[in-house]
Amino acid sequence: MKSKNYWVCFLMILAGIVIGGFIGNLFPGTFLTYGQTFGLTSPLVLDLGILVLTFGLTIKITIGSIIGIIIAIIIFRFL
């Protein structure tokens, strides 16, 4: 029985998200760009006097990135 490396699956899913988002940006105004954005709208600043840390995270999920994730999982299952 062949053991699968799930780090490869994780990297393929990330690649699917990036490629799906890129394809969605290639075709603006289509259903591929429809999605939801969530996260911190303005960054959180922590001022410690001598050190200032800025935290921010925004995630945008689109139909194109979801399709990319599905294709990446299908490819991973066949490897």
C-alpha positions in Angstrom: 0.0 0.0 0.0 1.4 3.4 -1.0 1.6 6.0 1.6 0.7 9.5 0.5 2.6 12.6 1.7 0.0 15.1 3.0 2.5 18.0 2.8 2.3 17.5 -1.0 -1.5 17.6 -0.8 -1.3 20.9 1.2 1.1 22.4 -1.3 -1.1 21.3 -4.2 -4.2 22.9 -2.5 -2.2 26.1 -2.1 -1.2 26.0 -5.7 -4.8 25.4 -6.7 -5.9 28.5 -4.7 -3.3 30.6 -6.4 -3.9 29.3 -9.9 -7.7 29.5 -9.4 -7.4 33.1 -8.2 -5.1 34.0 -11.1 -7.6 32.5 -13.6 -10.4 34.4 -11.9 -8.4 37.7 -12.4 -7.9 36.9 -16.1 -11.7 36.9 -16.6 -13.1 39.9 -14.7 -16.8 40.2 -14.6 -17.5 36.5 -14.8 -18.8 34.1 -12.1 -15.2 33.1 -11.3 -14.5 36.4 -9.5 -17.6 36.1 -7.3 -16.6 35.5 -3.7 -16.2 36.7 -0.2 -13.5 38.6 1.6 -13.0 38.3 5.4 -10.4 39.1 8.0 -8.9 42.2 9.5 -10.0 45.2 7.4 -7.5 47.5 9.2 -4.2 46.2 10.6 -3.8 45.7 14.3 -0.8 47.6 15.7 1.0 46.7 18.9 3.4 49.4 20.0 5.8 48.2 22.7 7.9 51.4 22.8 11.1 50.1 21.1 9.3 47.6 18.9 6.1 48.1 16.8 4.3 45.0 15.5 1.7 45.2 12.9 -0.7 42.3 12.3 -3.1 41.9 9.4 -4.7 39.1 7.5 -7.3 39.2 4.8 -8.6 36.1 3.0 -10.5 36.3 -0.3 -12.3 33.1 -1.4 -13.6 33.1 -5.0 -15.3 30.6 -7.2 -12.1 30.3 -9.2 -10.1 29.4 -6.1 -12.7 26.8 -5.1 -12.5 25.2 -8.5 -8.6 25.2 -8.2 -8.9 23.5 -4.8 -11.2 20.8 -6.2 -8.9 20.2 -9.2 -5.8 20.0 -6.9 -7.5 17.4 -4.7 -8.6 15.3 -7.7 -5.0 15.4 -9.1 -3.6 14.4 -5.6 -6.0 11.4 -5.4 -4.7 10.1 -8.8 -1.0 10.4 -7.9 
